[in-house]
Amino acid sequence: MVRPFVMMLAYGGEDIYEGWMKNKRSAMISCNDGFRPVSFLLEAMEDE
């Protein structure tokens, strides 16, 4: 499920993977469908 990660980043969450990602405001999420796997790179953007 992608939603918890999106919400965490949207509300200022950081370092989801405890130092594994260079950008602390990002997450690499993968769908666990064995036939059609999809990976998503989620990155929080600064509000202007």
PyMOL CGO cylinders between C-alpha atoms (Angstrom):
from pymol import cmd
from pymol.cgo import CYLINDER

trace = [
    CYLINDER, 0.00, 0.00, 0.00, 1.39, 3.37, -1.04, 0.3, 1, 1, 1, 1, 1, 1,
    CYLINDER, 1.39, 3.37, -1.04, -0.96, 5.67, 0.85, 0.3, 1, 1, 1, 1, 1, 1,
    CYLINDER, -0.96, 5.67, 0.85, 0.73, 5.54, 4.31, 0.3, 1, 1, 1, 1, 1, 1,
    CYLINDER, 0.73, 5.54, 4.31, 4.06, 6.56, 2.77, 0.3, 1, 1, 1, 1, 1, 1,
    CYLINDER, 4.06, 6.56, 2.77, 2.47, 9.38, 0.74, 0.3, 1, 1, 1, 1, 1, 1,
    CYLINDER, 2.47, 9.38, 0.74, 0.68, 10.73, 3.80, 0.3, 1, 1, 1, 1, 1, 1,
    CYLINDER, 0.68, 10.73, 3.80, 3.82, 10.50, 5.96, 0.3, 1, 1, 1, 1, 1, 1,
    CYLINDER, 3.82, 10.50, 5.96, 5.87, 12.48, 3.43, 0.3, 1, 1, 1, 1, 1, 1,
    CYLINDER, 5.87, 12.48, 3.43, 3.02, 14.96, 2.80, 0.3, 1, 1, 1, 1, 1, 1,
    CYLINDER, 3.02, 14.96, 2.80, 2.87, 15.84, 6.50, 0.3, 1, 1, 1, 1, 1, 1,
    CYLINDER, 2.87, 15.84, 6.50, 6.62, 16.32, 6.96, 0.3, 1, 1, 1, 1, 1, 1,
    CYLINDER, 6.62, 16.32, 6.96, 7.81, 12.81, 7.78, 0.3, 1, 1, 1, 1, 1, 1,
    CYLINDER, 7.81, 12.81, 7.78, 11.49, 12.11, 7.10, 0.3, 1, 1, 1, 1, 1, 1,
    CYLINDER, 11.49, 12.11, 7.10, 14.03, 9.30, 7.03, 0.3, 1, 1, 1, 1, 1, 1,
    CYLINDER, 14.03, 9.30, 7.03, 11.55, 6.46, 6.51, 0.3, 1, 1, 1, 1, 1, 1,
    CYLINDER, 11.55, 6.46, 6.51, 14.38, 4.00, 5.80, 0.3, 1, 1, 1, 1, 1, 1,
    CYLINDER, 14.38, 4.00, 5.80, 16.73, 5.29, 8.53, 0.3, 1, 1, 1, 1, 1, 1,
    CYLINDER, 16.73, 5.29, 8.53, 19.61, 6.49, 6.37, 0.3, 1, 1, 1, 1, 1, 1,
    CYLINDER, 19.61, 6.49, 6.37, 19.25, 4.20, 3.32, 0.3, 1, 1, 1, 1, 1, 1,
    CYLINDER, 19.25, 4.20, 3.32, 18.01, 6.95, 0.99, 0.3, 1, 1, 1, 1, 1, 1,
    CYLINDER, 18.01, 6.95, 0.99, 20.20, 9.98, 0.16, 0.3, 1, 1, 1, 1, 1, 1,
    CYLINDER, 20.20, 9.98, 0.16, 17.15, 12.24, 0.21, 0.3, 1, 1, 1, 1, 1, 1,
    CYLINDER, 17.15, 12.24, 0.21, 15.53, 11.84, 3.62, 0.3, 1, 1, 1, 1, 1, 1,
    CYLINDER, 15.53, 11.84, 3.62, 12.21, 13.14, 2.22, 0.3, 1, 1, 1, 1, 1, 1,
    CYLINDER, 12.21, 13.14, 2.22, 11.84, 10.29, -0.30, 0.3, 1, 1, 1, 1, 1, 1,
    CYLINDER, 11.84, 10.29, -0.30, 10.79, 6.65, -0.36, 0.3, 1, 1, 1, 1, 1, 1,
    CYLINDER, 10.79, 6.65, -0.36, 11.09, 3.80, -2.88, 0.3, 1, 1, 1, 1, 1, 1,
    CYLINDER, 11.09, 3.80, -2.88, 7.88, 1.77, -2.77, 0.3, 1, 1, 1, 1, 1, 1,
    CYLINDER, 7.88, 1.77, -2.77, 7.23, -1.44, -4.75, 0.3, 1, 1, 1, 1, 1, 1,
    CYLINDER, 7.23, -1.44, -4.75, 3.94, -3.12, -5.58, 0.3, 1, 1, 1, 1, 1, 1,
    CYLINDER, 3.94, -3.12, -5.58, 4.04, -6.78, -4.62, 0.3, 1, 1, 1, 1, 1, 1,
    CYLINDER, 4.04, -6.78, -4.62, 2.11, -8.04, -7.67, 0.3, 1, 1, 1, 1, 1, 1,
    CYLINDER, 2.11, -8.04, -7.67, 4.19, -10.97, -8.96, 0.3, 1, 1, 1, 1, 1, 1,
    CYLINDER, 4.19, -10.97, -8.96, 3.00, -10.63, -12.57, 0.3, 1, 1, 1, 1, 1, 1,
    CYLINDER, 3.00, -10.63, -12.57, 3.10, -6.85, -12.99, 0.3, 1, 1, 1, 1, 1, 1,
    CYLINDER, 3.10, -6.85, -12.99, 5.56, -5.38, -10.47, 0.3, 1, 1, 1, 1, 1, 1,
    CYLINDER, 5.56, -5.38, -10.47, 5.73, -1.59, -10.33, 0.3, 1, 1, 1, 1, 1, 1,
    CYLINDER, 5.73, -1.59, -10.33, 8.13, 0.60, -8.36, 0.3, 1, 1, 1, 1, 1, 1,
    CYLINDER, 8.13, 0.60, -8.36, 7.40, 4.16, -7.26, 0.3, 1, 1, 1, 1, 1, 1,
    CYLINDER, 7.40, 4.16, -7.26, 9.88, 6.81, -6.15, 0.3, 1, 1, 1, 1, 1, 1,
    CYLINDER, 9.88, 6.81, -6.15, 8.03, 9.17, -3.83, 0.3, 1, 1, 1, 1, 1, 1,
    CYLINDER, 8.03, 9.17, -3.83, 9.64, 12.53, -3.10, 0.3, 1, 1, 1, 1, 1, 1,
    CYLINDER, 9.64, 12.53, -3.10, 8.24, 15.35, -0.99, 0.3, 1, 1, 1, 1, 1, 1,
    CYLINDER, 8.24, 15.35, -0.99, 8.32, 18.74, -2.73, 0.3, 1, 1, 1, 1, 1, 1,
    CYLINDER, 8.32, 18.74, -2.73, 8.72, 22.10, -1.01, 0.3, 1, 1, 1, 1, 1, 1,
    CYLINDER, 8.72, 22.10, -1.01, 5.71, 24.43, -1.14, 0.3, 1, 1, 1, 1, 1, 1,
    CYLINDER, 5.71, 24.43, -1.14, 6.38, 27.75, -2.85, 0.3, 1, 1, 1, 1, 1, 1,
]
cmd.load_cgo(trace, "trace")
